[in-house]
Structure formats: C-alpha cells, structure tokens
C-alpha cells in the first residue's frame, strides 16, 4: 500500500506524517510512505489545501490532521 502525504513541509504536514508512521507501526502489511512537496504534483491530485493524505492514489483527507487511530481506520477500509 502506498501512502502519500501532500504538503509543503508546514507543522501540520509534519504532524500528519508522524501520525501516519505511528498508525502503520501498529498494523501489519507492506506500506510505503511518500512525501509530495511539489505544488504541481499536489494540484494534480486536485488538492488545494494541505496537508492531504492519499492512499493508493485516492485522496482520503484534505486540510486536516487525523490521529493515528483515525488513520488506521482509513487504511483498514
């Protein structure tokens, strides 16, 4: 599963990445985390507000920071 964190490196983006790493540490499976900081690539996803979370090329979250438990629920769906 490929998880992408879209953002320019702001505090919220870093917190989302930290929470994603915590969430996947509690799950079994093969996960890859990618950070996307290029504005053109972010806009290619149709995202106009960061941070954003993309799971397997599907935008799941825009403009929020979820807790590790909330992220685990998104991943498990």
PyMOL commands that set and color helices and strands:
alter all, ss='L'
color gray80, all
select helices_A, chain A and resi 11-25+39-44+68-76
alter helices_A, ss='H'
color red, helices_A
select strands_A, chain A and resi 2-6+32-36+52-55+58-62
alter strands_A, ss='S'
color yellow, strands_A
deselect
rebuild
show_as cartoon
